């Protein structure tokens, strides 16, 4: 559930932060109990308690998240006036899934329950924003630009503890810094996960798709002149996988299947948007709520999450938007908007001639029929 989004210099109204109602031990135990697969059936009362504890724990991050997001937006706009800054609380199913993948992790130590992200024009802007944030906060850095993840993910992650003004406790907030190109790549991964029932975002899925995104990431890094693998086969492998996976046709299908969501967007501004997507039927819906209807929006969202728990093909999200226009920019994965990714993919795939063209050019050079332009 997203708690803040920004458009230009305007900031949205924030959700009310909460005080911690439980001990850290109670939060930790709730996280462990939620890993019990038969908890809902065998002890529904305890399941309800655990969900209430988790809900309160998530909400306690809001105060810190709002303050960090405000600073991030200020620094981002100073470097790139067209930057996009968004924030969110990790969705309940995502929290539980992460605990299941990492059973030794304690809920009270999960560092990305609260997260905000800045998307800016280039790596230079990312570096400048990072330096400004480090002057304001004590942050741990994970530099996935200089040292990309094994799946090709690139970006800067900054993690730190920040105070909740309501209860005085400190809560972890993760800040992500990405260039527009890095964000386009990450968004494309989420789109494929959404429509193919893979979890490439967690580096789990079909090898062909994983290889495709790894090579795409490497070629995109070349465009930004940042750390990249100089493997000469990377570009040809990318071209081969584009054809094998029929990339352009598939991404176009993803876009068309949810296009009507954009067409249904009202012109009048709303505070919240409830998005539901059925990945199997490739159908989606979006419902908008005014600021005064927050409780109704929350009730609808909780009902949707219950449905999502029963149906693995259903994705539900409640996002807080500064404006309807910003919704698509801030959350393009929900609208299957891969245009920026595809545009740059075409650039790197056709940037160099294929082997047939190279042979033809070599033969023309040998004949002297074509005079090559000289570099000045």
Helices and strands as residue ranges (DSSP letters): E 4-7, E 10-11, H 24-33, H 39-42, H 44-59, H 62-79, E 84-89, H 92-101, G 107-109, E 114-120, H 123-136, E 140-143, E 156-163, E 170-179, H 180-196, G 200-202, H 207-223, H 233-244, H 247-257, H 259-263, E 272-278, E 283-289, G 291-293, H 294-310, E 314-320, H 324-330, G 332-335, H 339-349, H 355-367
